[in-house]
Amino acid sequence: MATMTLTQTDVRTRDAVVRQLDWDPGVDSSAIGVAAKGGVVTLTGFIESYAGKLAAERVAKRVRGVRAVANDIEVRLKLERTDPDLARDVSRALEMRAGVPDTVQAAVHGGHVTLTGKVSWIAQKKNAEKAVRHVRGVRGIFNHVDVTPDQTHRDVRHRIVEALHRNADVDARHISVSIAGDVALLTGTVRSWFQLEAAEHAASSAPGIRWVDNRLVVHPPEAPEPGEIC
């Protein structure tokens, strides 16, 4: 009986992800396959941009009942681009993006971008990746930018806790925060992947934090019975 219930849940989760991918105008889902097992969703198939691949993952994570996503979608370009052309566009994108210092460098090989260098904030590292993910022709990004906070800040844990409670997208009642040097550890439970990522973003925005060890567990609310609308 338990196996039958689990299978039905998997089918509902898979169908919900498929419908959400079809619904979202930012995703071309025509060549994307979806499988679900125990709350883990696997995305396969093809898409024509790296930004589209990430968009499909974000859509899947926000579906009720999804605990994790394995994104095996392959980026296939309609028109191939050379690495030198891609490198020029990546360099320009980094230059134009606010919040990315000139200490960030990029290398391109086979359509994959590798980011290196040193920054003072996690947000700067993430901004560098956001700057290049929409560049036409990018197949993947390896973000090896090193975060080296330039000074010690006091009351970092208190600032993070306050930020979590201010954030309308996060239910912070079941989240615990601890600080070890320049690392913030998040533990506890949240109700969705969207909340998990919002909590990590809030912690990574704190001064003096080099890395967020996000151990939050997604505990979705009970799904309504088929045919029931909440």
Summary of the structure (lengths in Angstrom):
residues: 230
radius of gyration: 19.6
end to end distance: 26.1
largest distance: 59.2
contacts: 687
relative contact order: 0.11
helix: 37%
strand: 25%
